[in-house]
Amino acid sequence: MIRSLHQKRNRLCHTTKYRAYPTQPHHLATSATRSYLTSNIGIGYVTELYTYPLKSAQSINHDHLPFDNRGPINDRRYLLIRDDAEGAFLTQRRLPQIATITATVEDNELRLSHPLHEPLHLPVKESDSIIYRKVRVWESMTQAVDKGDVAAQWIMKVLRAPFDVRLVEIGEPRFERHPDHPLVSHLNIGFADD
């Protein structure tokens, strides 16, 4: 009996690392299948909520988490990139010292801090002279808003990277990035891994 239930589950679901998605709409599945999916796969529960305003920087813990059309508000809306023609994204894999930066978004400002440097406050959306940069996140190419020379100088001083680095922000309307999964490929996500 257990073997047949697992075989049934495998035919009805596409399993990812974190969730099992039914391959047929839940309302079309038989009542036995719905019962099995609900009782044996489960949905899970949330124990903590985190966001990372700057991808790969320190996390921010939340009691509640509002969402918008890109997911959790202020989660991975900022990114560090190489200052070159390709604009490849940078994470702790390449620059582990990114983990020493804390980024928060408060009062319409991006606030960057580091234990050994003065904090930097930047307006979330600048209206004057927006400069778009090409950005590559994994295989996705898009455009994002450059946060300027002051931000780049602060980041370079903190990271001491062997190459030039820029800070970018998701910018409308040019930013578009979609996850590579058929159930959610219509969504426009931020800089999170897809």
C-alpha positions as CSV (number, residue, x, y, z in Angstrom):
1,M,0.0,0.0,0.0
2,I,2.8,2.5,0.9
3,R,4.6,1.8,-2.4
4,S,1.4,2.4,-4.5
5,L,0.7,5.7,-2.6
6,H,4.3,6.9,-3.3
7,Q,4.0,5.9,-7.0
8,K,0.6,7.8,-7.2
9,R,2.2,10.9,-5.6
10,N,5.1,10.8,-8.0
11,R,2.7,10.7,-11.0
12,L,0.6,13.6,-9.7
13,C,3.3,15.9,-8.5
14,H,6.4,17.7,-9.7
15,T,8.8,17.8,-6.8
16,T,11.3,20.6,-6.3
17,K,13.8,21.0,-3.6
18,Y,11.4,22.8,-1.3
19,R,7.8,22.1,-2.5
20,A,5.7,19.6,-4.3
21,Y,3.4,21.2,-6.9
22,P,0.5,19.2,-8.3
23,T,0.8,18.7,-12.0
24,Q,-2.9,18.8,-12.5
25,P,-5.1,21.6,-11.0
26,H,-6.2,20.7,-7.4
27,H,-9.9,21.0,-8.2
28,L,-9.6,18.4,-11.0
29,A,-7.9,15.8,-8.9
30,T,-10.0,13.0,-7.4
31,S,-11.0,13.3,-3.8
32,A,-8.7,10.5,-2.9
33,T,-5.8,12.3,-4.6
34,R,-6.7,15.6,-2.9
35,S,-6.8,13.9,0.5
36,Y,-3.4,12.2,-0.1
37,L,-1.8,15.5,-1.3
38,T,-3.1,17.4,1.6
39,S,-2.3,14.9,4.3
40,N,1.0,13.5,3.1
41,I,2.8,16.3,1.3
42,G,1.6,19.1,3.5
43,I,2.3,22.8,3.1
44,G,4.7,23.3,6.0
45,Y,4.9,26.2,8.4
46,V,6.9,29.4,8.7
47,T,9.2,29.8,11.7
48,E,11.1,32.9,10.7
49,L,10.9,35.6,8.0
50,Y,14.0,37.2,6.5
51,T,14.7,39.6,3.6
52,Y,18.0,40.5,2.0
53,P,17.5,44.1,0.6
54,L,21.0,43.8,-0.9
55,K,21.6,40.4,-2.4
56,S,24.2,38.4,-0.3
57,A,24.4,41.1,2.4
58,Q,23.2,40.4,6.0
59,S,19.6,39.4,6.4
60,I,16.8,41.4,8.1
61,N,14.4,39.5,10.4
62,H,10.7,40.4,10.3
63,D,7.6,39.8,12.4
64,H,5.4,40.1,9.3
65,L,6.2,40.4,5.6
66,P,4.2,42.4,3.0
67,F,4.4,41.3,-0.6
68,D,4.1,43.1,-3.9
69,N,4.2,41.8,-7.5
70,R,7.9,40.9,-7.2
71,G,7.6,39.0,-3.9
72,P,8.5,40.2,-0.4
73,I,8.8,44.0,-0.4
74,N,12.5,45.1,-0.3
75,D,13.8,41.6,-0.7
76,R,16.8,41.5,-3.1
77,R,15.9,44.7,-4.8
78,Y,19.6,45.8,-4.8
79,L,22.6,44.0,-6.2
80,L,26.3,44.5,-6.6
81,I,27.7,44.0,-10.1
82,R,31.0,44.1,-11.9
83,D,31.6,47.5,-13.5
84,D,32.1,46.1,-17.0
85,A,30.1,45.6,-20.3
86,E,28.4,42.5,-19.0
87,G,27.5,43.6,-15.5
88,A,27.8,40.2,-13.9
89,F,26.2,39.9,-10.5
90,L,28.3,39.5,-7.4
91,T,27.6,37.4,-4.4
92,Q,29.4,35.9,-1.4
93,R,30.6,33.2,-3.7
94,R,32.9,35.7,-5.4
95,L,33.3,38.3,-2.6
96,P,32.7,36.8,0.8
97,Q,33.1,40.2,2.5
98,I,29.6,41.2,1.1
99,A,28.3,39.4,4.2
100,T,29.7,42.1,6.4
101,I,27.4,44.8,4.9
102,T,24.0,45.5,6.4
103,A,21.3,47.0,4.1
104,T,17.9,48.2,5.3
105,V,15.2,50.3,3.6
106,E,13.6,52.8,5.9
107,D,11.9,56.2,5.3
108,N,12.4,55.9,1.5
109,E,16.2,55.4,1.9
110,L,18.6,52.5,1.3
111,R,20.8,52.5,4.4
112,L,24.1,50.7,4.1
113,S,26.3,50.0,7.1
114,H,29.5,48.2,8.0
115,P,31.2,47.9,11.4
116,L,34.4,49.6,10.2
117,H,32.9,52.4,8.0
118,E,30.5,55.3,8.3
119,P,27.0,54.4,7.1
120,L,25.7,55.5,3.7
121,H,22.1,56.7,3.1
122,L,20.8,56.7,-0.5
123,P,17.3,57.7,-1.8
124,V,15.4,54.6,-2.9
125,K,14.3,56.1,-6.2
126,E,16.2,59.0,-7.7
127,S,14.3,61.1,-10.1
128,D,17.3,63.0,-11.6
129,S,19.4,61.6,-14.4
130,I,18.7,57.8,-14.1
131,I,21.4,55.7,-15.6
132,Y,20.6,52.1,-16.6
133,R,23.2,49.4,-16.6
134,K,23.2,46.0,-18.1
135,V,22.9,43.3,-15.5
136,R,23.4,39.5,-15.8
137,V,22.0,37.3,-13.0
138,W,22.9,33.7,-13.9
139,E,21.7,33.4,-17.5
140,S,19.2,36.3,-17.3
141,M,20.1,39.6,-18.9
142,T,18.2,42.8,-17.8
143,Q,18.7,46.4,-17.0
144,A,18.8,48.0,-13.6
145,V,19.3,51.6,-12.2
146,D,22.8,52.5,-11.2
147,K,22.9,54.1,-7.7
148,G,25.8,56.4,-8.5
149,D,29.4,57.1,-7.9
150,V,29.1,57.8,-4.1
151,A,27.5,54.4,-3.6
152,A,30.2,52.7,-5.8
153,Q,33.0,54.4,-3.9
154,W,31.5,53.4,-0.5
155,I,31.2,49.7,-1.7
156,M,34.7,49.7,-3.1
157,K,36.1,51.0,0.1
158,V,34.3,48.4,2.2
159,L,34.9,45.4,-0.1
160,R,38.4,46.2,-1.3
161,A,37.5,44.2,-4.4
162,P,40.2,43.7,-7.1
163,F,37.9,45.1,-9.7
164,D,35.3,47.9,-9.9
165,V,31.9,47.3,-8.4
166,R,28.6,49.1,-8.9
167,L,25.4,49.1,-6.8
168,V,22.2,48.7,-8.8
169,E,18.5,48.8,-8.0
170,I,15.5,47.3,-9.8
171,G,14.2,50.0,-12.0
172,E,10.9,50.3,-13.8
173,P,9.9,49.9,-16.5
174,R,13.1,48.4,-18.0
175,F,13.7,45.7,-15.4
176,E,12.3,42.3,-16.3
177,R,13.3,38.9,-15.1
178,H,11.3,35.7,-15.0
179,P,11.9,32.5,-13.1
180,D,12.7,29.4,-15.1
181,H,9.8,27.2,-13.8
182,P,6.6,26.6,-15.8
183,L,4.2,27.2,-12.9
184,V,5.6,30.7,-12.1
185,S,7.4,31.8,-15.4
186,H,4.8,34.6,-15.8
187,L,6.0,36.4,-12.7
188,N,8.5,39.2,-12.8
189,I,11.0,38.6,-10.0
190,G,13.8,40.7,-8.5
191,F,17.4,39.6,-8.1
192,A,16.6,36.4,-6.2
193,D,17.9,33.1,-7.6
194,D,15.3,31.5,-9.7
